[in-house]
Amino acid sequence: MEPTGKRDSVAYSKKMVESKDELTVLQEELNGVIVRFVLRALRIYQSTRPEPLRVNEIALLVRNEIKNVLTDLNDQTNTDALAKLAKEAWAKETKA
């Protein structure tokens, strides 16, 4: 992409402030998705044993599942797939 000239830092700062609410909503959505991953892991683990999970087991499973999700997200194949999806979404968004 060719440079288009000097960037407008005032407009950028204004846009960042305006998009703060959107960022908060996106963070809440991401947290909800991660909770779904964690609940899935807890259900699977619980299904293999008759006694209820203990608090420390739940904490360990939560940490491990979050770590696993982040590892999967950082995998190059997944990063490439997300980059492709983002590029396609951006093309659609800027076409209108």
DSSP file (Angstrom, degrees, kcal/mol; ACC not computed):
  #  RESIDUE AA STRUCTURE BP1 BP2  ACC     N-H-->O    O-->H-N    N-H-->O    O-->H-N    TCO  KAPPA ALPHA  PHI   PSI    X-CA   Y-CA   Z-CA
    1    1 A M              0   0    0      0, 0.0     3,-0.0     0, 0.0     0, 0.0   0.000 360.0 360.0 360.0 133.1    0.0    0.0    0.0
    2    2 A E        -     0   0    0      1,-0.1     2,-0.1     2,-0.0     0, 0.0  -0.563 360.0-104.4 -80.7 143.0    1.4    3.4   -1.0
    3    3 A P        -     0   0    0      0, 0.0     3,-0.1     0, 0.0    -1,-0.1  -0.409  24.7-158.2 -63.5 142.1    1.6    6.1    1.7
    4    4 A T        -     0   0    0      1,-0.4     2,-0.3    -2,-0.1    -2,-0.0   0.308  48.7 -89.2-106.4   7.7   -1.2    8.7    1.2
    5    5 A G  S    S-     0   0    0      2,-0.0    -1,-0.4     0, 0.0     2,-0.1  -0.760  77.1  -7.3 119.1-166.6    0.5   11.6    3.0
    6    6 A K        -     0   0    0     -2,-0.3     2,-0.2    -3,-0.1     0, 0.0  -0.420  68.4-124.1 -70.0 136.9    0.6   12.8    6.6
    7    7 A R        -     0   0    0     -2,-0.1     2,-1.1     1,-0.1     3,-0.1  -0.532  16.8-122.5 -80.8 148.9   -1.7   11.1    9.1
    8    8 A D     >  -     0   0    0     -2,-0.2     4,-2.2     1,-0.2     5,-0.1  -0.770  28.3-177.8 -92.7  95.5   -4.2   13.2   11.0
    9    9 A S  H  > S+     0   0    0     -2,-1.1     4,-2.4     1,-0.2    -1,-0.2   0.801  80.5  55.7 -68.5 -28.5   -3.2   12.3   14.6
   10   10 A V  H  > S+     0   0    0      2,-0.2     4,-2.3     1,-0.2    -1,-0.2   0.935 110.1  44.9 -68.0 -45.2   -6.0   14.5   16.0
   11   11 A A  H  > S+     0   0    0      2,-0.2     4,-2.5     1,-0.2    -2,-0.2   0.885 113.0  52.4 -64.4 -38.1   -8.7   12.6   14.0
   12   12 A Y  H  X S+     0   0    0     -4,-2.2     4,-2.3     2,-0.2    -2,-0.2   0.937 109.8  47.7 -63.1 -46.8   -7.1    9.3   15.0
   13   13 A S  H  X S+     0   0    0     -4,-2.4     4,-2.0     1,-0.2    -2,-0.2   0.905 112.2  50.1 -60.9 -42.0   -7.2   10.2   18.7
   14   14 A K  H  X S+     0   0    0     -4,-2.3     4,-2.4     1,-0.2    -1,-0.2   0.918 110.5  49.6 -62.5 -43.7  -10.8   11.3   18.4
   15   15 A K  H  X S+     0   0    0     -4,-2.5     4,-1.9     1,-0.2    -2,-0.2   0.877 108.2  53.5 -64.7 -38.0  -11.7    8.1   16.6
   16   16 A M  H  < S+     0   0    0     -4,-2.3     4,-0.3     2,-0.2    -1,-0.2   0.907 110.4  47.0 -63.2 -41.8  -10.0    6.0   19.3
   17   17 A V  H >< S+     0   0    0     -4,-2.0     3,-1.2     1,-0.2     4,-0.3   0.918 112.4  50.1 -64.9 -43.5  -12.0    7.8   22.0
   18   18 A E  H 3< S+     0   0    0     -4,-2.4     3,-0.5     1,-0.3     4,-0.3   0.827 109.7  51.1 -64.7 -31.6  -15.2    7.2   20.0
   19   19 A S  T 3X S+     0   0    0     -4,-1.9     4,-2.2     1,-0.2    -1,-0.3   0.396  80.2  97.2 -89.9   4.8  -14.5    3.6   19.6
   20   20 A K  H <> S+     0   0    0     -3,-1.2     4,-2.2    -4,-0.3    -1,-0.2   0.903  83.5  50.8 -59.2 -42.9  -13.9    2.9   23.3
   21   21 A D  H  > S+     0   0    0     -3,-0.5     4,-2.2    -4,-0.3    -1,-0.2   0.894 108.8  51.6 -63.2 -39.5  -17.5    1.6   23.8
   22   22 A E  H  > S+     0   0    0     -4,-0.3     4,-2.6     1,-0.2    -1,-0.2   0.908 108.7  51.3 -63.2 -41.0  -17.1   -0.7   20.8
   23   23 A L  H  X S+     0   0    0     -4,-2.2     4,-2.5     2,-0.2    -2,-0.2   0.907 108.4  51.5 -61.8 -41.7  -13.9   -2.1   22.3
   24   24 A T  H  X S+     0   0    0     -4,-2.2     4,-2.1     2,-0.2    -2,-0.2   0.918 110.9  48.0 -61.3 -44.1  -15.7   -2.7   25.6
   25   25 A V  H  X S+     0   0    0     -4,-2.2     4,-2.3     1,-0.2    -2,-0.2   0.918 111.7  49.8 -63.3 -44.0  -18.4   -4.6   23.8
   26   26 A L  H  X S+     0   0    0     -4,-2.6     4,-2.6     1,-0.2    -2,-0.2   0.894 109.5  51.3 -63.5 -39.5  -15.9   -6.7   21.9
   27   27 A Q  H  X S+     0   0    0     -4,-2.5     4,-2.5     2,-0.2    -1,-0.2   0.899 110.0  49.8 -63.7 -39.9  -14.0   -7.5   25.1
   28   28 A E  H  X S+     0   0    0     -4,-2.1     4,-2.1     2,-0.2    -2,-0.2   0.902 111.4  49.0 -64.9 -40.4  -17.3   -8.7   26.7
   29   29 A E  H  X S+     0   0    0     -4,-2.3     4,-2.1     2,-0.2    -2,-0.2   0.915 111.3  49.4 -64.3 -43.1  -18.1  -10.8   23.7
   30   30 A L  H  X S+     0   0    0     -4,-2.6     4,-2.6     1,-0.2    -2,-0.2   0.917 109.5  51.6 -62.5 -43.6  -14.6  -12.4   23.7
   31   31 A N  H  X S+     0   0    0     -4,-2.5     4,-2.4     1,-0.2    -1,-0.2   0.902 108.4  52.5 -59.3 -40.7  -14.9  -13.1   27.4
   32   32 A G  H  X S+     0   0    0     -4,-2.1     4,-1.7     2,-0.2    -1,-0.2   0.897 109.5  48.1 -62.2 -41.1  -18.2  -14.8   26.7
   33   33 A V  H  X S+     0   0    0     -4,-2.1     4,-1.9     2,-0.2    -2,-0.2   0.911 111.4  50.1 -66.3 -42.3  -16.7  -17.0   24.1
   34   34 A I  H  X S+     0   0    0     -4,-2.6     4,-2.5     1,-0.2    -2,-0.2   0.899 107.5  54.2 -64.1 -39.3  -13.8  -17.9   26.3
   35   35 A V  H  X S+     0   0    0     -4,-2.4     4,-3.0     1,-0.2    -1,-0.2   0.896 106.0  53.4 -60.3 -39.0  -16.2  -18.8   29.1
   36   36 A R  H  X S+     0   0    0     -4,-1.7     4,-2.1     2,-0.2    -1,-0.2   0.904 108.7  49.1 -62.9 -40.2  -18.0  -21.2   26.6
   37   37 A F  H  X S+     0   0    0     -4,-1.9     4,-2.2     2,-0.2    -2,-0.2   0.929 113.0  47.7 -61.2 -45.1  -14.6  -22.9   25.9
   38   38 A V  H  X S+     0   0    0     -4,-2.5     4,-2.7     1,-0.2    -2,-0.2   0.923 110.5  50.4 -64.2 -45.3  -14.0  -23.2   29.7
   39   39 A L  H  X S+     0   0    0     -4,-3.0     4,-2.7     1,-0.2    -1,-0.2   0.891 108.7  53.2 -61.1 -38.8  -17.5  -24.6   30.4
   40   40 A R  H  X S+     0   0    0     -4,-2.1     4,-2.4    -5,-0.2    -1,-0.2   0.939 110.6  46.8 -59.6 -47.2  -17.0  -27.1   27.6
   41   41 A A  H  X S+     0   0    0     -4,-2.2     4,-2.6     1,-0.2    -2,-0.2   0.905 112.3  50.0 -62.4 -42.1  -13.7  -28.3   29.2
   42   42 A L  H  X S+     0   0    0     -4,-2.7     4,-2.9     2,-0.2    -1,-0.2   0.913 110.8  49.4 -63.9 -42.3  -15.3  -28.5   32.6
   43   43 A R  H  X S+     0   0    0     -4,-2.7     4,-2.0     2,-0.2    -2,-0.2   0.921 112.4  47.9 -62.3 -43.3  -18.2  -30.5   31.3
   44   44 A I  H  < S+     0   0    0     -4,-2.4     4,-0.5     2,-0.2    -2,-0.2   0.945 114.8  44.8 -63.1 -47.9  -15.9  -32.9   29.5
   45   45 A Y  H >< S+     0   0    0     -4,-2.6     3,-1.3     1,-0.2    -2,-0.2   0.919 113.2  50.7 -62.9 -43.7  -13.7  -33.3   32.6
   46   46 A Q  H >< S+     0   0    0     -4,-2.9     3,-1.7     1,-0.3    -1,-0.2   0.844 100.6  64.4 -63.2 -33.1  -16.7  -33.7   34.9
   47   47 A S  T 3< S+     0   0    0     -4,-2.0    -1,-0.3     1,-0.3    -2,-0.2   0.668  96.4  58.5 -66.6 -14.7  -18.2  -36.4   32.7
   48   48 A T  T <  S+     0   0    0     -3,-1.3    -1,-0.3    -4,-0.5    -2,-0.2   0.413 106.8  47.5 -95.5   2.9  -15.2  -38.7   33.4
   49   49 A R    <   -     0   0    0     -3,-1.7     4,-0.1    -4,-0.1    -1,-0.1  -0.996  66.0-140.8-146.5 148.6  -15.7  -38.8   37.2
   50   50 A P  S    S+     0   0    0      0, 0.0    -1,-0.1     0, 0.0    -4,-0.0   0.830  82.4  72.5 -78.7 -32.0  -18.5  -39.3   39.6
   51   51 A E  S    S-     0   0    0      1,-0.1     3,-0.1     3,-0.0    -2,-0.1  -0.534  92.3 -99.3 -86.1 152.1  -17.6  -36.8   42.2
   52   52 A P        -     0   0    0      0, 0.0    -1,-0.1     0, 0.0     2,-0.1  -0.272  44.9 -93.8 -65.6 151.9  -17.9  -33.0   41.6
   53   53 A L        -     0   0    0     -4,-0.1     2,-0.2     1,-0.1    -7,-0.0  -0.399  41.0-126.0 -63.4 140.3  -14.9  -31.0   40.6
   54   54 A R     >  -     0   0    0      1,-0.1     4,-2.5    -3,-0.1     3,-0.3  -0.509  22.9-107.9 -85.6 160.4  -13.1  -29.3   43.4
   55   55 A V  H  > S+     0   0    0      1,-0.2     4,-2.5     2,-0.2     5,-0.2   0.896 119.9  48.9 -55.5 -45.3  -12.5  -25.6   43.5
   56   56 A N  H  > S+     0   0    0      1,-0.2     4,-2.0     2,-0.2    -1,-0.2   0.841 110.3  51.8 -67.8 -31.1   -8.7  -26.0   42.8
   57   57 A E  H  > S+     0   0    0     -3,-0.3     4,-2.8     2,-0.2    -2,-0.2   0.915 109.4  49.7 -67.6 -42.8   -9.4  -28.4   40.0
   58   58 A I  H  X S+     0   0    0     -4,-2.5     4,-2.7     2,-0.2    -2,-0.2   0.932 110.5  50.3 -60.9 -45.8  -11.8  -25.9   38.4
   59   59 A A  H  X S+     0   0    0     -4,-2.5     4,-2.3     1,-0.2    -1,-0.2   0.913 112.3  47.3 -59.6 -43.2   -9.2  -23.1   38.8
   60   60 A L  H  X S+     0   0    0     -4,-2.0     4,-2.7     2,-0.2    -1,-0.2   0.921 112.5  48.8 -64.8 -44.3   -6.5  -25.3   37.1
   61   61 A L  H  X S+     0   0    0     -4,-2.8     4,-2.7     2,-0.2     5,-0.2   0.891 110.2  51.9 -63.5 -39.3   -8.9  -26.3   34.3
   62   62 A V  H  X S+     0   0    0     -4,-2.7     4,-2.4    -5,-0.2     5,-0.2   0.956 112.1  45.6 -61.6 -50.0   -9.8  -22.6   33.7
   63   63 A R  H  X S+     0   0    0     -4,-2.3     4,-2.3     1,-0.2    -2,-0.2   0.923 115.1  47.6 -59.3 -45.1   -6.2  -21.6   33.5
   64   64 A N  H  X S+     0   0    0     -4,-2.7     4,-2.6     1,-0.2    -1,-0.2   0.901 111.7  49.2 -65.3 -40.9   -5.3  -24.5   31.2
   65   65 A E  H  X S+     0   0    0     -4,-2.7     4,-2.6     2,-0.2    -1,-0.2   0.912 111.2  48.9 -67.7 -41.3   -8.2  -23.9   28.9
   66   66 A I  H  X S+     0   0    0     -4,-2.4     4,-2.4    -5,-0.2    -1,-0.2   0.928 112.3  49.6 -61.8 -43.6   -7.5  -20.2   28.5
   67   67 A K  H  X S+     0   0    0     -4,-2.3     4,-2.4    -5,-0.2    -2,-0.2   0.913 111.3  49.4 -60.3 -43.1   -3.9  -21.1   27.8
   68   68 A N  H  X S+     0   0    0     -4,-2.6     4,-2.6     2,-0.2    -2,-0.2   0.904 110.0  50.3 -63.6 -42.0   -5.0  -23.7   25.2
   69   69 A V  H  X S+     0   0    0     -4,-2.6     4,-2.5     1,-0.2    -2,-0.2   0.931 112.5  46.8 -62.1 -45.3   -7.3  -21.2   23.5
   70   70 A L  H  X S+     0   0    0     -4,-2.4     4,-1.9     2,-0.2    -2,-0.2   0.892 111.5  51.3 -65.4 -39.2   -4.6  -18.6   23.3
   71   71 A T  H  X S+     0   0    0     -4,-2.4     4,-0.7     2,-0.2    -1,-0.2   0.932 111.2  48.1 -62.1 -45.3   -2.1  -21.2   21.9
   72   72 A D  H >< S+     0   0    0     -4,-2.6     3,-0.8     1,-0.2     6,-0.3   0.906 110.3  51.8 -61.8 -42.1   -4.6  -22.2   19.2
   73   73 A L  H 3< S+     0   0    0     -4,-2.5    -1,-0.2     1,-0.2    -2,-0.2   0.858 109.9  49.8 -63.3 -34.6   -5.2  -18.6   18.3
   74   74 A N  H 3< S+     0   0    0     -4,-1.9    -1,-0.2    -5,-0.2    -2,-0.2   0.560  81.6 117.3 -83.1  -8.3   -1.5  -17.9   17.9
   75   75 A D  S <X S-     0   0    0     -3,-0.8     4,-2.8    -4,-0.7     5,-0.2  -0.373  72.7-126.9 -59.9 136.9   -0.9  -21.0   15.7
   76   76 A Q  H  > S+     0   0    0      1,-0.2     4,-2.8     2,-0.2     5,-0.2   0.864 107.6  53.5 -58.0 -40.4    0.3  -19.8   12.3
   77   77 A T  H  > S+     0   0    0      1,-0.2     4,-2.1     2,-0.2    -1,-0.2   0.926 113.2  43.5 -60.9 -44.5   -2.4  -21.8   10.4
   78   78 A N  H  > S+     0   0    0     -6,-0.3     4,-2.8     2,-0.2    -2,-0.2   0.898 112.5  52.5 -68.2 -40.6   -5.1  -20.1   12.5
   79   79 A T  H  X S+     0   0    0     -4,-2.8     4,-2.5     1,-0.2    -2,-0.2   0.915 110.2  48.9 -61.4 -42.9   -3.5  -16.7   12.2
   80   80 A D  H  X S+     0   0    0     -4,-2.8     4,-2.2    -5,-0.2    -1,-0.2   0.913 111.8  48.8 -62.3 -43.1   -3.4  -17.1    8.5
   81   81 A A  H  X S+     0   0    0     -4,-2.1     4,-2.3     2,-0.2    -2,-0.2   0.908 112.7  47.6 -64.2 -42.0   -7.0  -18.1    8.3
   82   82 A L  H  X S+     0   0    0     -4,-2.8     4,-2.7     2,-0.2    -2,-0.2   0.892 109.8  53.1 -66.4 -38.7   -8.1  -15.2   10.5
   83   83 A A  H  X S+     0   0    0     -4,-2.5     4,-2.4    -5,-0.2    -2,-0.2   0.907 109.8  48.6 -61.6 -41.6   -6.0  -12.8    8.4
   84   84 A K  H  X S+     0   0    0     -4,-2.2     4,-2.3     2,-0.2    -2,-0.2   0.932 112.7  47.4 -64.3 -45.9   -7.8  -14.0    5.3
   85   85 A L  H  X S+     0   0    0     -4,-2.3     4,-2.5     1,-0.2    -2,-0.2   0.899 112.7  49.4 -62.2 -40.6  -11.2  -13.6    6.9
   86   86 A A  H  X S+     0   0    0     -4,-2.7     4,-2.7     2,-0.2    -1,-0.2   0.905 109.9  51.0 -65.5 -41.2  -10.3  -10.1    8.2
   87   87 A K  H  X S+     0   0    0     -4,-2.4     4,-2.2     2,-0.2    -2,-0.2   0.916 112.2  46.7 -62.0 -43.5   -9.1   -9.1    4.7
   88   88 A E  H  X S+     0   0    0     -4,-2.3     4,-2.1     2,-0.2    -2,-0.2   0.909 113.2  48.5 -64.8 -42.9  -12.4  -10.3    3.2
   89   89 A A  H  X S+     0   0    0     -4,-2.5     4,-2.5     1,-0.2    -2,-0.2   0.898 111.5  50.2 -64.3 -40.3  -14.5   -8.6    5.8
   90   90 A W  H  X S+     0   0    0     -4,-2.7     4,-2.6     2,-0.2     5,-0.2   0.900 108.5  52.5 -64.8 -40.9  -12.5   -5.4    5.4
   91   91 A A  H  X S+     0   0    0     -4,-2.2     4,-1.0     1,-0.2    -1,-0.2   0.913 112.1  45.7 -61.6 -42.7  -13.0   -5.5    1.6
   92   92 A K  H  X S+     0   0    0     -4,-2.1     4,-0.9     1,-0.2     3,-0.3   0.910 113.7  49.5 -65.4 -42.7  -16.8   -5.9    2.1
   93   93 A E  H  < S+     0   0    0     -4,-2.5     3,-0.3     1,-0.2    -2,-0.2   0.877 114.9  42.5 -66.6 -38.2  -16.9   -3.1    4.6
   94   94 A T  H  < S+     0   0    0     -4,-2.6    -1,-0.2     1,-0.2    -2,-0.2   0.593 102.9  68.6 -86.7 -10.1  -14.9   -0.6    2.5
   95   95 A K  H  <        0   0    0     -4,-1.0    -1,-0.2    -3,-0.3    -2,-0.2   0.821 360.0 360.0 -74.2 -31.9  -16.8   -1.5   -0.7
   96   96 A A     <        0   0    0     -4,-0.9    -1,-0.2    -3,-0.3    -2,-0.1   0.467 360.0 360.0 -71.8 360.0  -20.1    0.0    0.5
